[in-house]
């Protein structure tokens, strides 16, 4: 009989709940502890999902006997520190994107993963969405080569609210969070490192203290280019929309839906065992733990993304 993997989940907000919903569908995994800053709300979520232990302190969860792993869905600014805390405690860790809000933080997590040999993975979900997996499979099979990616990441967030419409305790960031998805996906899909990167940004919000609009250009070593537009000012269709332009086709990805350049829908329902990218991401994490291997989207694999983000930040600050 395969041993049940016992997991603690930190962060009972919108994304934490997405992970809890995904984990319910995965055999041999049990969430035994839920960590969040508001104990009463945390208890409500824990009761709904049948989780016996709740706390506001990650250290309490790490002290649980037989705990195997932790999933971190906490504020961006805590990601690197908490990932290292989990690794030091001997626990496998999956941290939601971004790995860190600085290159130094990302590098320190990678160093601790190498010291411990534990599974450490970052939630770069686009690698797992069936729409993007379909394109990736075409690339790997030699049937498609990217010439250009055109990506729009658009939200309407002029106040500090989360995806559930609740006040946030931290401030989101176009560069260190939302750009990270596309910077990593572009290099991953091209199979080629990013060698050029440029960025410009719009005015800084007077109270949030962040740029609300940004434009990024990337080029991979193989010559492919990417144009990324990001906004928190977009009062229209929300989300991230990808156009892949290549040698043999054009693909348009809208969340889990994929279309040809002529808006013909492509069936991606058989690409993976689920259409839920978060569930697929979690399945990879637990499979890597069971099989003792490096997961797709390991902290080492995604580190190059954070080097690019750092370089772009230096440009913008200059």
Long-range contacts (C-beta under 8 A, 24 or more apart in sequence): 2-28, 2-290, 3-28, 4-28, 4-29, 4-30, 5-29, 5-30, 5-68, 5-69, 5-286, 5-289, 5-290, 6-30, 6-32, 6-64, 6-66, 6-67, 6-68, 6-69, 7-31, 7-32, 7-33, 7-67, 7-68, 7-69, 7-70, 7-71, 8-32, 8-33, 8-34, 8-35, 8-58, 8-61, 8-62, 8-64, 8-67, 8-69, 8-70, 8-71, 8-91, 9-33, 9-34, 9-35, 9-70, 9-71, 9-73, 10-34, 10-35, 10-36, 10-58, 10-61, 10-70, 10-71, 10-72, 10-73, 10-74, 10-82, 11-35, 11-36, 11-72, 11-73, 11-74, 11-75, 11-96, 12-36, 12-41, 12-42, 12-45, 12-46, 12-73, 13-73, 13-162, 13-164, 13-166, 14-162, 14-163, 14-164, 15-73, 15-96, 15-163, 15-278, 16-45, 16-71, 16-73, 17-45, 18-278, 19-71, 19-73, 19-278, 19-282, 20-45, 20-49, 21-276, 21-278, 21-279, 22-276, 22-278, 22-279, 22-281, 22-282, 23-279, 23-282, 24-49, 25-274, 25-276, 25-279, 26-279, 26-282, 26-283, 26-286, 28-286, 29-282, 29-286, 32-64, 32-67, 33-60, 33-61, 33-64, 33-67, 35-60, 35-61, 37-169, 58-82, 58-85, 58-86, 59-85, 62-86, 62-89, 62-91, 67-91, 68-92, 68-289, 69-93, 69-94, 69-119, 69-285, 69-286, 69-289, 70-94, 71-95, 71-96, 71-282, 71-285, 72-96, 75-168, 75-169, 75-170, 76-101, 76-170, 76-172, 76-173, 76-176, 76-177, 77-101, 77-170, 79-105, 80-105, 80-106, 80-108, 80-109, 81-105, 83-109, 83-112, 83-120, 83-299, 84-108, 84-109, 84-112, 87-112, 87-113, 87-115, 87-116, 87-118, 87-120, 88-112, 88-116, 90-116, 90-118, 91-118, 92-118, 92-119, 92-120, 92-285, 92-289, 93-118, 93-119, 93-120, 93-121, 94-119, 94-120, 94-121, 94-122, 94-123, 94-281, 94-282, 94-285, 95-120, 95-121, 95-122, 95-123, 95-299, 96-122, 96-123, 97-122, 97-123, 97-124, 97-125, 97-177, 97-180, 97-181, 98-122, 98-176, 98-177, 98-180, 98-306, 98-309, 99-180, 99-299, 99-302, 99-303, 99-306, 100-306, 101-173, 101-176, 102-310, 103-306, 103-307, 103-309, 103-310, 106-299, 106-303, 106-306, 107-303, 107-306, 109-299, 110-299, 110-300, 110-303, 113-298, 113-299, 113-300, 114-300, 119-285, 119-288, 119-289, 119-294, 119-295, 119-298, 120-298, 120-299, 121-284, 121-285, 121-288, 121-295, 121-297, 121-298, 121-299, 122-297, 122-298, 122-299, 122-302, 123-278, 123-281, 123-297, 124-180, 124-181, 124-184, 124-185, 124-188, 124-297, 124-302, 124-305, 125-181, 125-277, 125-278, 125-281, 126-181, 126-182, 126-184, 126-185, 126-277, 127-184, 127-185, 127-188, 127-281, 127-296, 127-297, 128-272, 128-277, 128-278, 128-280, 128-281, 128-284, 128-296, 128-297, 129-253, 129-255, 129-256, 129-277, 129-280, 130-256, 130-258, 130-268, 130-269, 130-271, 130-272, 130-275, 130-277, 130-280, 131-253, 131-254, 131-255, 131-256, 131-257, 131-258, 131-268, 132-185, 132-189, 132-242, 132-253, 133-268, 133-271, 133-272, 134-251, 134-258, 134-266, 134-268, 134-271, 135-189, 135-244, 135-251, 135-253, 135-258, 136-188, 136-189, 137-271, 138-249, 139-189, 139-191, 143-248, 144-244, 144-246, 144-247, 144-248, 144-249, 145-224, 145-246, 145-247, 145-248, 146-189, 146-190, 146-224, 146-244, 146-245, 146-246, 147-224, 147-225, 147-245, 147-246, 147-247, 148-224, 148-225, 148-226, 148-227, 148-245, 149-182, 149-186, 149-189, 149-224, 149-225, 149-226, 149-227, 149-242, 149-243, 149-244, 149-245, 150-226, 150-227, 150-242, 150-243, 150-245, 151-182, 151-226, 151-227, 151-228, 151-229, 151-240, 151-241, 151-242, 151-243, 152-228, 152-229, 152-230, 152-240, 152-241, 153-178, 153-179, 153-181, 153-182, 153-228, 153-229, 153-230, 153-231, 153-239, 153-240, 154-229, 154-230, 154-231, 154-234, 154-236, 154-237, 154-238, 154-239, 154-240, 154-241, 155-231, 155-232, 155-234, 155-238, 155-239, 156-232, 156-233, 156-234, 156-235, 156-236, 156-238, 157-232, 158-205, 158-212, 158-232, 158-233, 160-208, 171-208, 171-209, 171-210, 172-210, 172-232, 173-210, 174-201, 174-210, 174-211, 174-212, 174-213, 174-214, 174-230, 174-231, 174-232, 175-199, 175-211, 175-214, 175-309, 175-312, 175-313, 175-316, 176-309, 176-313, 178-230, 178-240, 179-214, 179-216, 179-228, 179-230, 179-309, 179-312, 180-305, 180-306, 180-309, 181-240, 182-216, 182-226, 182-228, 182-240, 182-242, 183-216, 183-218, 183-228, 183-305, 183-308, 183-309, 184-302, 184-305, 185-242, 186-218, 186-220, 186-224, 186-226, 187-220, 187-304, 187-305, 189-244, 190-220, 190-222, 190-224, 191-222, 192-220, 192-221, 192-222, 192-224, 193-220, 193-221, 193-304, 194-218, 194-219, 194-220, 194-221, 194-304, 194-308, 195-219, 195-220, 195-221, 197-308, 197-311, 197-312, 197-315, 198-312, 198-315, 199-312, 199-315, 199-316, 200-316, 201-316, 202-233, 205-232, 211-316, 216-312, 218-308
